[in-house]
Amino acid sequence: MYWIMHIEKQVTPNIDYSYLNSISAFIQFPECKLWFFLLQLLYVTLIVWILIRPQAKIADVKTQKITDKIEIPIAAGTGQHGSERFTTVAEKDECFAMFTYSGTEQLKKPGVVVEMTKTGNIENIRYVDGPKSTIIIGATRSGKTRRVLLETLWLQLMAGYSTVISDVKGEIYYYTSKWAESIGYTIIPFDLRSPKKSIHYNFLQPIINALKEGDRAQAIDYAWDLVSVLVGEQKGEPLWYNGETATLAAAILAVCIEGTTEEFRAQTQELTDIYYEEIKGGIPNDESEGLRTEERKQIDELYWAMQSDLLCGYATPYIEELQNRESKSGLIEKLQELSKTDNSIYKNMTNVYYFLAYMGREDPSTGKTPLSLYLDTLPDSHPAKIVFMQGQIAAERTRSSFYTSALGTLKLFTNPNIAEMTSKSDFELQDIGKRKTVIYLIIPDEKKTFYPLASIMIQQIYVEQVKVANQYGGKLPVPCDYDLDEVGNFPIIPVLPPMITAGQSRGVRVNLIIQDYQQIEKKYKDDYETIKSNCAVKIYLKSDSPKTLKEISDYLGKYTVEVTSASANASLNKVQEGSVSNSSNLGGRELLMPAEIAHITAPYALVMNQGTYSSITKLPDLSQYKVNQLWGLGDEAHNTKLIAARESERPERKNIGSVPLWGIWTTFKQKLEDEAAENSTMSFLGG
């Protein structure tokens, strides 16, 4: 070790073992040569051993490209761990209908567009064929309107189907309404964004029509249907829910049956008196000899029933009775004229609000409400009185809470524009199933308070279409598709499950556009699985919901792949050399994992069709279709100008004024004041 000690004496305390210092020391001290070469040999040997020792390397697994961003392993084995896969081009042709469009072709049966590719100048459009409802999953900025909705609406209009479409921004109306009108469609813009430009529609119209047809049972059902959407699902104690719904339903029936002008009421009473004089030989009074109380009550009920029917415009049975008796009094003509008279000026939701607001206000002197006094004047068989009894059995203070809750539910109809828009009807719902019609439900996305009105409209349209279908052998003369965007944000539509399950046989298909499955699950609870399973086709565009991504991944299922592994064993033993082993097994893998599904972006879409393998398709933007030019559309700047121009062309009602009010509450308020004055006088005289 002499050389090492000698070096340490010659170098500085800061020992530097770098190669430069080593070479310098090697030159100065030749006696270190042997040790230097031994150390270098050891170092080189170590490096060589590291380089040549056995290393484990996993064998490459071949992959297939699904989209520009997604690759998955190719399938292996014979389906030991699952055999799911994506459809081939040939299988897509079997699963979906094909519409080849060069610019002039016409389509007879439409469906939701699932793919578009081009062959030169020809568009190859695949779409859902047959009576299948569809769920389209598209979060914000997924392009659901410009990639699916507008293209689907184009096919529906081309084929002559009626369509009910929720148009959250209004752009669908501006893009398509002029073209639809040019090919013979009736255009109905139910516009909650611009009520002054909207068509009129009275939500009480189905009830009014049922009463005019003499179907009181149906009218009562319609009233409860309307209330169920307005109030929504039950929350809290049944007492409050039942009390509010009964109050609303009864007020609606009272307005629909009794809400008329004094002149019309006097006319119905006069005709009723004449009828009883001619048919019944006059109306016995209470002093009539031999008239028992029960007979008197029965006559009163029959007399009231006729007058009530006439108030609703229902005169058919009385006209038929007179015709059978060959009446020559002229009463037939008068009743026929009466039945044609429009007496619905007060029969609207705004009057329902004011009816409750004023009739439910307690008189401080008598402790009574005009409503209680009013109900006493109605016969026991009056529908409004029967329904009101559910809430009237509660204490007065509790009833006041019912009125307050009901008024809160109806507050939308205090908006002057909404009140005027819903005060009458410019069209009949049944026409939607009889002739080519498009209803645009234009809803402001920034005001979800208007969403209940869209739910009511959808509910009432479908119920009316069921009636029309029954009149035509169970199927609508003109099939109807519902394209319901943002339906997950709407209040519950009670008929939605049967629309999807039974509507298909009637010529009705429903296409639900949602952001994720949880929107439907939260709203429809027990009906969620029914809705989801009966929508035979699901189209995924984009979702940020982990639960939805997991559900889709589970639905796609698994397939069999090769799972490879490798191991290495290194040894310095001269006898036993190191070894490397590679192995592969078969295992199961999700066709697409949740994270991979989240990476699906435009123009790609995932289409899941019951009974077949799922498909990866391409759904480009509307600008890639010929219909973009057909509708006069262009780039974003052009479309913005087009919307502004078409908006300015729409007629707008000016100076709409206020909705005429029934005012029945004034009469009964005065009666309570008279009663209070009389009580005060009696008290004074008694004192």
C-alpha positions in Angstrom: 0.0 0.0 0.0 3.1 2.2 -0.1 1.9 3.8 -3.4 -1.4 4.8 -2.1 0.1 6.4 1.1 2.7 8.1 -1.1 0.0 9.6 -3.3 -2.0 10.8 -0.3 1.1 12.7 0.8 1.5 14.4 -2.5 -2.1 15.5 -3.3 -4.1 18.1 -1.6 -6.5 17.4 1.2 -9.4 17.6 -1.3 -8.8 14.2 -2.9 -10.0 14.0 -6.5 -10.5 10.5 -7.9 -11.4 11.7 -11.4 -9.9 10.1 -14.5 -7.7 13.2 -15.2 -6.2 13.0 -11.7 -5.7 9.2 -12.0 -3.8 9.6 -15.2 -1.7 12.3 -13.7 -0.9 10.1 -10.7 -0.2 7.1 -13.0 2.4 9.2 -14.9 4.0 10.5 -11.7 4.0 7.1 -9.9 4.7 4.2 -12.4 4.6 1.7 -9.5 0.8 2.1 -9.4 0.4 0.7 -12.9 -0.5 -2.8 -11.9 -3.2 -1.7 -9.5 -4.6 0.7 -12.0 -5.1 -2.0 -14.6 -6.6 -4.5 -12.2 -9.2 -1.9 -11.2 -10.0 -1.1 -14.8 -10.4 -4.8 -15.7 -12.9 -5.2 -12.8 -14.9 -2.2 -14.0 -15.1 -3.4 -17.6 -16.1 -6.9 -16.5 -19.0 -5.4 -14.4 -20.3 -3.4 -17.3 -20.1 -6.4 -19.7 -22.0 -8.5 -17.2 -24.7 -5.9 -16.8 -25.1 -5.7 -20.6 -25.2 -9.4 -21.3 -27.2 -10.7 -18.3 -30.7 -12.2 -19.0 -33.4 -9.5 -19.3 -37.2 -10.0 -19.1 -39.1 -8.5 -22.0 -42.9 -8.8 -22.4 -44.0 -9.8 -25.8 -45.8 -7.2 -27.9 -49.6 -7.6 -28.2 -51.2 -6.6 -31.4 -53.9 -3.9 -31.2 -56.7 -2.6 -33.4 -57.6 1.1 -33.9 -61.1 2.0 -32.8 -60.9 5.8 -33.2 -58.0 8.3 -33.7 -57.4 8.2 -30.0 -58.3 4.7 -29.0 -56.6 1.3 -29.6 -57.6 -2.0 -28.0 -56.0 -5.4 -28.1 -57.1 -7.8 -30.8 -59.3 -10.7 -29.8 -57.8 -14.1 -29.1 -59.0 -17.6 -28.3 -62.5 -18.8 -29.0 -64.5 -16.6 -26.6 -63.5 -18.3 -23.4 -63.8 -15.0 -21.5 -66.3 -13.3 -23.7 -66.9 -12.7 -27.3 -68.1 -9.2 -27.7 -66.8 -7.1 -30.6 -67.8 -4.2 -32.8 -69.8 -4.6 -36.0 -68.3 -5.0 -39.4 -69.4 -2.8 -42.3 -71.5 -5.6 -43.6 -73.2 -6.1 -40.2 -73.9 -2.3 -40.0 -75.9 -2.7 -43.3 -77.9 -5.4 -41.6 -78.5 -3.5 -38.4 -79.4 -0.1 -39.8 -81.2 1.2 -42.8 -79.3 3.0 -45.5 -80.3 6.2 -47.3 -78.1 7.1 -50.3 -78.5 10.8 -51.1 -77.1 12.7 -54.0 -79.5 15.7 -53.7 -82.8 14.5 -55.2 -83.8 11.2 -53.5 -86.8 11.0 -51.2 -87.2 8.9 -48.0 -90.4 7.1 -47.0 -89.6 5.9 -43.5 -87.2 7.9 -41.3 -85.2 7.2 -38.2 -82.4 8.6 -36.0 -79.2 9.1 -37.9 -76.3 7.0 -36.6 -73.7 7.4 -39.3 -72.8 9.3 -42.5 -69.9 8.6 -44.9 -69.3 9.9 -48.4 -68.6 8.1 -51.6 -67.5 11.0 -53.9 -70.4 13.4 -53.9 -72.9 10.9 -52.5 -73.9 10.7 -48.8 -74.4 7.3 -47.3 -76.6 7.8 -44.3 -77.3 5.0 -41.9 -80.3 5.4 -39.6 -82.4 3.5 -37.1 -85.1 1.6 -38.9 -88.4 0.4 -37.5 -90.5 1.3 -34.5 -87.5 1.8 -32.1 -87.1 4.5 -29.5 -83.7 5.9 -28.9 -81.6 7.5 -26.1 -78.9 9.9 -27.2 -76.3 10.6 -24.5 -74.6 14.0 -25.2 -73.1 16.3 -22.6 -72.6 20.0 -23.3 -70.6 20.7 -26.4 -71.0 17.2 -27.7 -72.6 18.5 -30.9 -75.9 16.6 -30.3 -78.0 19.2 -32.2 -75.7 19.6 -35.2 -74.6 15.9 -35.4 -77.8 14.1 -34.7 -80.9 16.1 -34.1 -81.0 18.3 -37.2 -80.1 15.4 -39.5 -82.8 13.2 -37.9 -85.4 16.0 -38.2 -84.5 16.3 -41.9 -85.3 12.6 -42.5 -88.5 12.9 -40.5 -89.7 15.9 -42.5 -88.7 14.4 -45.8 -90.8 11.3 -45.0 -93.8 13.2 -43.9 -93.8 12.3 -40.2 -95.2 14.7 -37.6 -92.6 15.8 -35.1 -92.7 17.2 -31.6 -89.3 18.7 -30.8 -88.0 20.4 -27.8 -85.9 23.3 -29.1 -84.0 24.6 -26.1 -82.2 27.4 -27.9 -84.7 28.0 -30.7 -82.1 27.5 -33.4 -83.8 24.3 -34.7 -86.9 26.4 -35.5 -85.0 29.0 -37.3 -83.0 26.5 -39.3 -85.9 24.2 -40.4 -89.3 25.8 -40.1 -89.3 27.7 -43.5 -88.3 24.5 -45.4 -90.8 22.4 -43.5 -93.6 24.9 -44.4 -92.5 24.9 -48.0 -93.1 21.1 -48.2 -96.6 21.3 -46.8 -96.1 21.2 -43.0 -98.2 23.0 -40.4 -95.8 24.9 -38.2 -96.6 25.4 -34.5 -94.1 27.4 -32.6 -94.9 27.1 -28.9 -92.4 29.7 -27.9 -91.8 30.3 -24.2 -88.7 32.4 -25.1 -90.8 35.0 -27.0 -94.4 34.5 -25.9 -95.6 37.4 -27.9 -94.5 35.6 -31.1 -95.8 32.2 -30.0 -98.9 30.5 -31.1 -101.7 30.4 -28.5 -102.4 27.3 -26.6 -104.8 26.8 -23.6 -103.7 24.1 -21.2 -107.3 23.6 -20.2 -108.4 22.8 -23.8 -108.5 19.0 -23.4 -110.8 19.5 -20.3 -113.0 22.0 -22.2 -113.3 19.6 -25.2 -114.1 16.6 -23.0 -116.9 18.6 -21.2 -118.2 19.8 -24.6 -118.5 16.2 -25.6 -120.3 15.3 -22.4 -117.5 13.2 -21.1 -117.2 14.4 -17.5 -115.2 11.4 -16.4 -112.6 12.2 -19.0 -112.5 15.8 -18.0 -111.8 14.9 -14.4 -109.0 12.6 -15.5 -107.5 15.4 -17.7 -107.7 17.8 -14.7 -105.7 15.3 -12.5 -103.2 14.7 -15.3 -102.6 18.5 -15.6 -102.2 18.8 -11.8 -99.8 15.9 -11.6 -97.3 17.6 -13.9 -97.7 21.0 -12.4 -97.2 19.9 -8.8 -94.7 17.1 -9.6 -93.9 14.1 -7.4 -95.0 14.0 -3.8 -92.5 15.4 -1.2 -93.2 15.4 2.5 -96.4 14.5 4.2 -99.3 13.2 2.0 -101.7 15.7 3.7 -100.0 18.7 2.0 -99.6 17.0 -1.3 -103.1 15.7 -1.5 -104.5 19.0 -0.2 -102.7 21.1 -2.8 -103.5 18.7 -5.8 -107.2 18.5 -4.8 -107.4 22.2 -4.5 -105.9 22.7 -7.9 -108.0 20.0 -9.6 -111.2 21.3 -8.2 -110.4 25.0 -9.1 -109.7 23.9 -12.6 -113.0 22.0 -12.9 -114.9 24.9 -11.4 -113.5 27.3 -14.0 -113.9 24.9 -16.9 -117.6 24.1 -16.0 -118.9 27.3 -14.5 -116.6 30.0 -15.9 -118.7 31.9 -18.4 -120.3 35.3 -18.9 -123.5 36.2 -17.2 -125.2 36.6 -20.6 -124.3 33.1 -21.6 -125.4 31.7 -18.2 -128.8 33.5 -18.5 -129.2 32.0 -22.0 -128.6 28.5 -20.8 -131.0 28.9 -18.0 -133.7 30.2 -20.3 -133.2 27.3 -22.7 -133.2 24.8 -19.8 -136.5 26.2 -18.6 -138.1 26.0 -22.1 -136.8 22.4 -22.5 -138.4 21.3 -19.2 -141.6 23.1 -20.0 -141.8 21.2 -23.3 -140.5 17.8 -22.3 -141.2 17.5 -18.6 -144.4 19.5 -18.5 -142.9 22.3 -16.4 -140.7 22.4 -13.4 -142.6 21.6 -10.2 -142.0 24.0 -7.3 -141.6 23.0 -3.7 -145.3 23.5 -3.0 -146.4 21.0 -5.7 -148.9 18.6 -4.3 -147.6 15.2 -3.5 -144.0 16.0 -4.4 -141.7 14.2 -2.0 -138.3 15.6 -1.0 -136.3 12.9 -2.9 -138.2 13.6 -6.1 -137.6 17.3 -5.7 -133.9 16.6 -5.2 -133.8 14.4 -8.3 -135.5 17.0 -10.4 -133.1 19.6 -9.2 -130.1 17.4 -10.1 -131.5 16.8 -13.6 -132.2 20.5 -14.1 -128.8 21.4 -12.9 -127.1 18.7 -15.1 -128.7 20.1 -18.2 -127.8 23.7 -17.4 -124.3 22.6 -16.6 -124.0 20.7 -19.9 -125.2 23.7 -21.8 -122.7 25.9 -20.0 -120.0 23.6 -21.4 -121.5 23.6 -24.9 -122.9 20.1 -24.7 -126.4 19.9 -26.0 -126.4 16.7 -28.0 -128.7 14.5 -25.9 -131.3 17.3 -25.5 -131.4 17.9 -29.2 -131.8 14.2 -29.9 -134.7 14.1 -27.4 -136.4 17.0 -29.1 -135.9 15.4 -32.5 -137.4 12.1 -31.3 -140.4 14.1 -30.2 -140.5 16.0 -33.5 -140.4 19.3 -31.7 -141.5 22.3 -33.7 -140.9 24.9 -31.0 -137.6 26.1 -32.5 -135.7 24.9 -29.4 -133.6 22.5 -31.5 -132.2 25.3 -33.5 -131.5 27.4 -30.5 -129.6 24.6 -28.8 -127.6 23.9 -31.9 -126.6 27.5 -32.1 -125.7 27.5 -28.4 -123.5 24.5 -28.8 -121.5 26.3 -31.5 -120.9 29.4 -29.3 -117.4 29.9 -27.9 -117.9 30.6 -24.2 -114.3 29.8 -23.1 -113.1 33.4 -22.6 -112.6 32.8 -18.9 -111.6 29.2 -19.1 -107.8 29.3 -18.7 -105.1 28.9 -16.2 -104.8 32.6 -15.3 -108.5 32.5 -14.2 -107.7 29.4 -12.1 -105.0 31.4 -10.3 -107.3 34.4 -9.6 -110.2 32.1 -8.7 -108.1 30.6 -5.9 -106.4 33.9 -4.9 -109.7 35.7 -4.3 -112.1 32.9 -3.4 -109.7 31.5 -0.8 -109.3 34.8 1.1 -111.1 34.7 4.4 -113.6 37.4 5.3 -112.5 38.8 8.7 -116.0 39.5 9.9 -117.6 36.1 9.2 -114.6 33.9 9.3 -115.7 32.3 6.0 -114.2 32.3 2.5 -116.0 33.1 -0.7 -115.0 29.6 -1.8 -116.9 27.9 1.0 -120.0 29.9 0.2 -119.6 29.2 -3.5 -119.4 25.4 -2.9 -122.6 25.6 -0.9 -124.4 26.8 -4.1 -123.3 23.8 -6.2 -125.1 20.5 -6.2 -123.5 17.6 -4.4 -122.8 15.8 -7.7 -120.8 18.7 -9.2 -117.3 17.5 -10.1 -115.6 20.5 -8.6 -117.4 20.1 -5.3 -116.6 16.4 -5.1 -112.9 17.0 -5.7 -112.8 20.0 -3.4 -114.1 17.9 -0.5 -110.7 16.2 -0.2 -109.2 19.5 0.9 -112.2 21.0 2.6 -112.3 18.4 5.4 -109.1 19.9 6.8 -109.1 22.8 9.3 -109.4 26.3 7.9 -105.8 27.2 8.7 -104.6 24.0 6.9 -106.8 24.8 3.9 -105.1 28.2 3.7 -101.8 26.4 3.3 -103.3 24.4 0.5 -104.3 27.6 -1.3 -100.9 29.2 -0.7 -99.1 26.2 -2.2 -101.5 26.0 -5.1 -101.0 29.7 -5.9 -97.2 29.2 -5.8 -97.6 26.4 -8.3 -99.6 28.6 -10.6 -97.4 31.7 -10.4 -96.2 31.2 -13.9 -99.6 32.3 -15.2 -99.4 35.7 -13.5 -96.7 36.6 -16.1 -98.8 38.8 -18.6 -97.1 37.3 -21.6 -97.6 33.7 -20.5 -101.1 34.5 -19.4 -102.1 35.9 -22.8 -100.2 33.1 -24.7 -102.2 30.4 -22.7 -105.5 32.2 -22.7 -106.9 30.4 -25.8 -106.0 27.8 -28.4 -105.1 28.5 -32.1 -104.9 24.8 -33.0 -106.3 21.4 -32.0 -103.9 18.7 -30.5 -105.6 15.9 -32.5 -104.5 17.5 -35.8 -100.9 16.4 -34.9 -101.8 12.8 -35.6 -103.9 13.5 -38.6 -101.8 15.8 -40.8 -98.2 16.7 -41.2 -97.3 19.0 -38.3 -94.2 20.2 -36.5 -94.4 21.5 -33.0 -91.4 23.4 -31.8 -91.3 23.6 -28.1 -89.0 26.6 -27.8 -87.7 26.8 -24.2 -85.2 29.3 -22.7 -82.4 27.3 -21.3 -81.7 30.0 -18.7 -85.2 29.7 -17.2 -86.0 26.2 -16.1 -89.2 27.6 -14.5 -90.8 27.2 -17.9 -89.9 23.5 -18.3 -93.1 22.3 -16.6 -95.1 23.9 -19.5 -93.2 21.8 -22.0 -93.9 18.7 -19.9 -97.6 19.5 -19.9 -97.7 20.0 -23.6 -95.9 16.7 -24.3 -98.3 14.9 -21.9 -101.4 16.4 -23.5 -100.3 15.8 -27.1 -99.6 12.1 -26.5 -102.9 11.5 -24.6 -104.8 13.1 -27.5 -102.8 11.0 -30.0 -103.9 7.9 -28.2 -107.5 8.9 -28.8 -106.9 9.6 -32.5 -105.1 6.3 -32.9 -108.1 4.5 -31.4 -110.3 6.1 -33.9 -108.2 4.8 -36.7 -107.8 1.2 -35.8 -105.0 1.7 -33.2 -102.5 3.6 -35.4 -102.0 7.3 -36.2 -102.8 8.2 -39.8 -99.6 10.3 -39.7 -96.9 8.8 -37.5 -95.3 11.1 -35.0 -91.8 11.2 -33.6 -90.8 13.0 -30.3 -87.3 14.4 -30.3 -87.0 15.5 -26.7 -83.8 17.4 -26.0 -83.0 18.2 -22.3 -85.8 15.9 -21.2 -83.7 15.1 -18.2 -84.3 18.6 -16.9 -88.1 18.6 -17.5 -90.5 17.8 -14.6 -91.8 14.3 -14.8 -93.9 13.5 -17.8 -96.3 10.8 -16.4 -97.0 9.3 -19.8 -93.3 9.0 -20.8 -92.9 5.3 -19.9 -96.1 4.2 -21.8 -95.1 6.5 -24.7 -91.9 4.4 -25.1 -93.5 1.0 -24.4 -96.9 1.2 -26.0 -96.5 4.2 -28.3 -94.5 2.3 -30.9 -97.5 0.2 -31.8 -99.5 3.4 -32.3 -97.0 5.0 -34.7 -95.2 7.0 -32.0 -91.5 6.9 -31.4 -89.5 8.8 -28.7 -86.0 10.0 -29.0 -84.6 11.1 -25.6 -81.5 13.4 -25.6 -79.9 13.4 -22.1 -76.5 14.3 -20.6 -76.2 11.1 -18.6 -78.3 8.2 -17.4 -78.6 9.7 -13.9 -80.9 12.4 -15.2 -83.5 9.9 -16.1 -82.8 7.7 -13.0 -83.3 10.6 -10.6 -86.5 11.7 -12.2 -88.3 8.5 -13.0 -86.9 6.2 -10.3 -88.9 2.9 -10.6 -89.6 3.5 -14.3 -85.9 4.2 -15.1 -85.1 0.6 -16.1 -88.3 0.4 -18.1 -87.4 3.5 -20.1 -83.8 2.5 -20.6 -84.5 -1.1 -21.6 -87.3 -0.1 -24.0 -85.2 2.4 -25.9 -83.6 -0.2 -28.2 -80.9 2.1 -29.5 -78.4 4.1 -27.4 -76.1 6.6 -29.1 -73.2 7.8 -27.0 -71.5 11.1 -28.0 -70.0 12.4 -24.8 -70.5 12.2 -21.0 -68.7 13.4 -18.0 -70.5 11.0 -15.6 -68.3 8.2 -14.3 -71.4 6.2 -13.5 -72.8 6.5 -17.0 -69.4 5.6 -18.5 -69.3 2.5 -16.2 -72.8 1.5 -17.2 -72.0 1.7 -20.9 -68.8 -0.2 -20.4 -70.7 -3.0 -18.6 -73.3 -3.0 -21.3 -70.7 -3.5 -24.0 -69.5 -6.6 -22.2 -66.1 -8.4 -22.4 -64.1 -10.2 -25.0 -61.1 -12.6 -24.8 -57.6 -11.3 -25.2 -54.0 -12.6 -24.9 -52.4 -11.7 -21.6 -48.6 -12.0 -21.7 -46.0 -12.0 -19.0 -42.2 -12.4 -18.7 -39.6 -13.3 -16.0 -35.8 -13.5 -15.8 -33.4 -15.4 -13.6 -29.7 -14.3 -13.6 -26.9 -16.3 -12.0 -23.1 -15.8 -11.5 -22.6 -19.5 -11.0 -20.2 -21.0 -13.5 -22.3 -24.1 -13.8 -25.9 -22.6 -13.9 -26.5 -19.9 -16.4 -29.2 -17.2 -16.2 -32.6 -17.8 -17.9 -35.5 -15.8 -19.3 -39.1 -17.1 -19.7 -42.1 -15.6 -21.6 -45.7 -16.8 -21.2 -49.1 -15.9 -22.4 -52.6 -16.8 -21.2 -56.2 -15.9 -22.2 -58.1 -13.4 -20.1 -61.2 -11.2 -20.3 -61.2 -7.5 -21.0 -63.9 -4.9 -21.4 -64.6 -4.1 -25.0 -64.1 -0.5 -24.0 -63.1 0.6 -20.5 -64.8 3.7 -19.0 -61.7 5.8 -19.5 -61.6 4.8 -23.2 -65.3 5.6 -23.7 -64.6 9.0 -22.3 -62.0 9.5 -25.0 -64.6 9.1 -27.8 -64.8 12.5 -29.5 -66.3 14.0 -32.6 -66.8 12.9 -35.3 -67.0 9.4 -33.7 -69.9 8.0 -31.9 -70.7 4.7 -30.1 -74.0 3.1 -31.1 -75.5 0.3 -29.0 -78.3 -1.6 -30.7 -80.2 -4.3 -28.8 -79.7 -7.8 -30.2 -76.6 -6.9 -32.2 -73.0 -6.0 -31.6 -72.2 -2.3 -30.9 -70.8 0.0 -33.5 -68.3 2.7 -33.7 -69.6 5.2 -36.3 -68.9 8.6 -37.7 -71.4 11.5 -37.2 -70.0 14.6 -38.8 -71.3 18.1 -38.3 -74.3 19.3 -40.2 -72.1 21.5 -42.4 -70.8 18.2 -44.1 -74.3 17.4 -45.3 -76.1 18.7 -48.5 -79.1 19.7 -46.4 -77.0 22.4 -44.9 -77.2 24.2 -48.2 -80.8 23.2 -48.8 -81.8 25.0 -45.6 -79.7 28.1 -46.5 -77.2 27.6 -43.8 -73.5 28.3 -43.9 -70.7 28.9 -41.4 -71.2 30.1 -37.8 -71.2 33.8 -38.8 -73.7 33.3 -41.6 -76.0 31.2 -39.4 -76.0 33.9 -36.7 -77.1 36.5 -39.2 -79.8 34.1 -40.6 -81.2 33.6 -37.1 -81.4 37.3 -36.5 -83.1 37.9 -39.9 -85.7 35.2 -39.4 -86.4 36.3 -35.8 -87.1 39.8 -37.1 -89.5 38.5 -39.7 -91.7 36.8 -37.1 -94.9 38.7 -36.3 -95.2 40.0 -32.7 -98.4 40.8 -30.9 -98.5 44.4 -29.6 -100.4 45.8 -26.6 -101.6 42.4 -25.5 -103.5 43.8 -22.5 -104.7 41.7 -19.6 -106.6 38.5 -19.7 -110.4 38.9 -19.1 -111.2 37.7 -15.6 -114.3 35.8 -14.6 -115.0 37.9 -11.5 -117.2 35.4 -9.8 -115.4 36.1 -6.6 -116.8 39.7 -6.6 -120.3 38.3 -6.2 -119.5 36.0 -3.3 -117.3 38.5 -1.6 -120.3 40.9 -1.6 -122.5 38.2 -0.2 -120.1 37.7 2.7 -120.0 41.5 3.3 -123.8 41.5 3.3 -123.9 38.6 5.7 -121.4 40.4 8.0 -123.5 43.6 7.9 -126.7 41.6 8.7 -125.0 39.9 11.6 -123.8 43.2 12.9 -127.3 44.6 12.7 -128.8 41.6 14.4 -126.1 41.8 17.1 -126.9 45.5 17.6 -130.6 44.9 17.8 -130.1 42.0 20.1 -127.8 44.0 22.3 
